[in-house]
Amino acid sequence: MSFSYGRLRERILLRYSTLGDFAVALGISRASLSLKLNNGSEFTASEIRKACELLDIPVAEIGDYFFTLKV
């Protein structure tokens, strides 16, 4: 199952300017973030929780950012 992270990428770039800066804030490497955004590995529950805090994503919108199926 693949997810579309386009909306998440947009929010990251609006808040952090680069994916690398966001990866540092999230506590993972730029390579790990890239793998996750390209469906090479999955976000953990704790990474999702921290990302939502960093990006001010409301709980009600988590699915829109992390669980939208790729079509």
QUIMO-V897104 format. One record per residue. N is the residue number from 1. RES is the residue in one small letter. SS is DSSP state (helix for helix, strand for strand, loop for the rest). PSI is psi in whole degrees, -180 to 180 (999 if undefined). Layout:
<<N,RES,SS,PSI> <N,RES,SS,PSI>>
This chain:
<<1,m,loop,130> <2,s,loop,144> <3,f,strand,151> <4,s,loop,122> <5,y,loop,22> <6,g,helix,-45> <7,r,helix,-38> <8,l,helix,-45> <9,r,helix,-46> <10,e,helix,-45> <11,r,helix,-40> <12,i,helix,-48> <13,l,helix,-31> <14,l,helix,-39> <15,r,helix,-34> <16,y,helix,-7> <17,s,loop,-40> <18,t,loop,153> <19,l,helix,-34> <20,g,helix,-43> <21,d,helix,-40> <22,f,helix,-42> <23,a,helix,-44> <24,v,helix,-47> <25,a,helix,-35> <26,l,helix,-21> <27,g,loop,24> <28,i,loop,168> <29,s,loop,161> <30,r,helix,-38> <31,a,helix,-41> <32,s,helix,-43> <33,l,helix,-43> <34,s,helix,-44> <35,l,helix,-44> <36,k,helix,-44> <37,l,helix,-18> <38,n,loop,19> <39,n,loop,24> <40,g,loop,-22> <41,s,loop,168> <42,e,loop,150> <43,f,loop,139> <44,t,loop,164> <45,a,helix,-41> <46,s,helix,-34> <47,e,helix,-40> <48,i,helix,-45> <49,r,helix,-47> <50,k,helix,-41> <51,a,helix,-41> <52,c,helix,-38> <53,e,helix,-46> <54,l,helix,-34> <55,l,helix,4> <56,d,loop,47> <57,i,loop,120> <58,p,loop,149> <59,v,helix,-41> <60,a,helix,-17> <61,e,helix,5> <62,i,helix,-44> <63,g,helix,-35> <64,d,helix,-30> <65,y,helix,-33> <66,f,helix,-15> <67,f,loop,30> <68,t,loop,120> <69,l,strand,140> <70,k,loop,132> <71,v,loop,999>>
